[in-house]
Amino acid sequence: MVVVIVGGGFCGSYCARKLEKKFDVILIDSKDYFEFTPGIPHVVCDIEHRDKIRVRHEDYLRKAKIIIGTVETVTKDYVRVNNKIINYDYLILSSGSIYRSPFKSNIITAVSRSEDLVNFHNEIEKAEHILVIGGGLVGVEMAAELLTYTNKEVTLIEQGSRLLKRNPEKVGDYAKEFLLKKECEIIFDDKVVKFGKNNFLTEKGKQLVADFAFICTGIIPNSKFDFKGFDVKFDAKGYLIVDEYLRISDSIFVGGDVVSLNEERTAQNARRHAETICKNIINGINGKSLVKYVSKKTPLVISLGSYNGIFVSKNFVFPGIIPGILKRLIEKQVMFDYRKNGKGCCRNNSLQ
């Protein structure tokens, strides 16, 4: 039984780890490593942390075959990658999303990615004034890291009327208060419409001068495959529409950022997708009923620099030092889990 997994992020790498003991697993990824992407805002400010958020696929997978490349064609029987056909019994599309660098990258090797992050860190070091475009989760965390770990002037611009607008209002209020105390300039109800080398023009005609800018907007699903032989549905933003079992066909499952679901695109939800997909592949092979995936509002931990943050669970909001520490502990636990699963380790990750 061959299971092909496209994408080695939170969903794909989890599926590969869980299924490689039971099936012939092939992981196809454009990179040779897994990266804890929520840690990137911290890394570009504290560059010595860069190797702590990354592990090569071959170092945590024991049996799975790894192919570095980009899938071009998807059919009900095979995928085409690097101009070669790879047949499968089950396919998992967890190709993720495209986001502005440095937050997500298609740099192939872990070594080159490390050099890439060093380059961003050096740009920060040279800059005096840094512009952060976007007041969502990534923008707020990036601004907070800059204000905590550097002595740079920081301006954040948000086209809406508040920060973190997908969360309860008090979450954005706390983040705003934190950033203002750190002397961050915040501009609301405006957006950058013209990008220059050091000059940025806003929709309202405001000229912003900055030595460097982080663009923290514009996530795009990585769903541009050449699907042949069956119909695939996309939502208005290009995310793949799935059934209640996370499928687009009987043998093709979809998880992670590329799937169209009414929920936050977080590492936690990507893992929940992976758990459901793994159970359904095993259940399908054993003739058991498939498990329905149910979206739910999962807790969110927002990092605000080194030792501050916000814990959000529905309408419950708990800010301060404990959520800040919790965010770091989550990162450490995830990376420890991958490294502990590495070759030569006796850990058993098989599904029951």
Order of alpha helices (4+ residues) and beta strands (2+ residues): beta-alpha-beta-beta-alpha-beta-alpha-beta-beta-beta-beta-beta-beta-alpha-beta-alpha-beta-alpha-beta-beta-beta-beta-beta-beta-beta-beta-beta-alpha-beta-beta-beta-alpha
